[in-house]
Amino acid sequence: MKKKVSLSLDHKNLIRRYLLWAYKSTKEGFERIERKSTQLLVDEYILDYFSKNKFKMPQEFKVYVADKRRDELKLKFVNDAGKDFHPDYVYLKNRLKVIEAAIICFLGRKELVCMQRLYEAEFTRRILEARDH
């Protein structure tokens, strides 16, 4: 497979916008599932810290964490054992890898890094500007 394809500026711009959209939409879908796992790491740390330091933990938070664990298992795995990945999760994970490879092929590694930074900046901005939490 070629590392980089030679294109006219118009085609390169069209491909860049399409790949940016594909990257963003695929990454959002993948992270919607992955977020549960990363949030659980933090939430379980908080639960453990409260427990070890004998701080009072609201029962609602314990229920919230248990519900999140159930949601993670449902979205990421085929069964409750947490061993076989759900086909949708595998598809999104693989699609993201292929889109990143396509960005490198058509636009170069620097453009992939740029898109990754744009994505991260956009989601950080959304978090900071959110008014519902």
C-alpha positions in Angstrom: 0.0 0.0 0.0 1.3 3.5 -0.9 2.2 5.8 1.9 0.9 9.0 0.2 -1.3 9.6 -2.8 -0.7 12.6 -5.1 -3.9 14.7 -5.6 -5.0 18.0 -6.9 -5.7 20.7 -4.2 -9.5 20.5 -4.8 -9.5 16.7 -4.4 -7.2 16.9 -1.4 -9.6 19.4 0.3 -12.6 17.2 -0.4 -10.8 14.1 0.9 -9.6 16.0 3.9 -13.1 17.1 4.9 -14.5 13.6 4.3 -11.8 12.0 6.4 -12.2 14.6 9.1 -15.9 13.8 9.2 -15.3 10.0 9.1 -12.6 10.3 11.9 -14.9 12.5 14.1 -18.0 10.4 13.7 -16.2 7.1 14.2 -14.1 8.3 17.1 -17.3 9.6 18.8 -19.0 6.3 18.4 -16.0 4.4 19.7 -15.4 6.7 22.6 -19.1 6.5 23.6 -18.4 2.9 24.5 -14.8 3.4 25.7 -15.8 6.3 28.0 -17.7 3.9 30.2 -14.4 2.0 30.9 -12.3 5.1 31.6 -15.0 6.7 33.8 -15.3 3.5 35.8 -11.6 3.5 36.5 -12.0 7.0 38.1 -15.3 6.2 39.8 -14.1 3.0 41.3 -11.0 4.8 42.6 -13.3 7.4 44.2 -15.4 4.6 45.8 -12.2 2.8 47.0 -10.7 6.0 48.4 -13.9 6.9 50.3 -14.1 3.4 51.7 -10.4 3.3 52.8 -10.6 6.7 54.4 -14.0 6.0 56.1 -15.7 8.9 54.3 -19.4 8.6 54.0 -20.4 7.8 50.4 -23.9 8.4 49.2 -25.7 5.3 48.2 -26.8 7.0 44.9 -23.1 7.1 43.8 -22.7 3.4 44.5 -25.8 2.7 42.4 -24.5 5.1 39.7 -21.2 3.2 39.5 -22.9 -0.2 39.4 -25.3 1.0 36.6 -22.3 2.3 34.6 -20.5 -1.1 35.0 -23.7 -2.8 33.6 -23.9 -0.4 30.7 -20.2 -0.9 29.9 -20.6 -4.7 29.8 -23.7 -4.3 27.6 -22.1 -2.0 25.1 -18.6 -3.6 24.9 -19.2 -7.3 25.4 -21.6 -9.9 24.0 -22.1 -11.5 27.5 -21.8 -10.5 31.1 -18.6 -12.4 31.5 -16.7 -9.6 29.8 -14.7 -11.8 27.5 -16.1 -11.7 24.0 -16.3 -8.2 22.5 -19.5 -7.0 20.9 -19.2 -6.9 17.1 -20.2 -3.2 17.0 -17.4 -2.4 19.3 -14.9 -4.4 17.3 -16.1 -2.7 14.1 -15.7 0.8 15.5 -12.3 0.0 16.8 -11.1 -1.4 13.5 -12.8 1.3 11.4 -11.0 4.0 13.5 -7.6 2.3 12.8 -8.4 2.1 9.0 -9.5 5.8 8.9 -6.3 6.8 10.6 -4.3 4.8 8.0 -6.3 6.4 5.2 -5.5 9.9 6.6 -1.8 9.0 6.6 -2.1 7.6 3.1 -3.9 10.5 1.5 -2.8 13.5 3.7 0.2 12.5 5.7 1.0 11.7 9.3 1.1 15.4 10.3 -2.5 15.7 9.1 -3.5 12.8 11.4 -1.9 14.5 14.3 -3.7 17.7 13.4 -7.1 16.0 13.2 -6.5 14.2 16.5 -5.6 17.6 18.2 -8.7 19.3 16.6 -10.9 16.4 17.9 -9.4 16.7 21.4 -9.8 20.5 21.5 -13.4 20.3 20.3 -14.4 17.8 23.0 -12.5 19.7 25.7 -14.3 22.9 24.6 -17.7 21.1 24.7 -17.0 19.9 28.3 -15.9 23.3 29.4 -18.9 25.0 27.8 -21.5 22.5 28.9 -24.2 23.9 31.2 -26.2 20.8 32.0 -23.7 19.3 34.6 
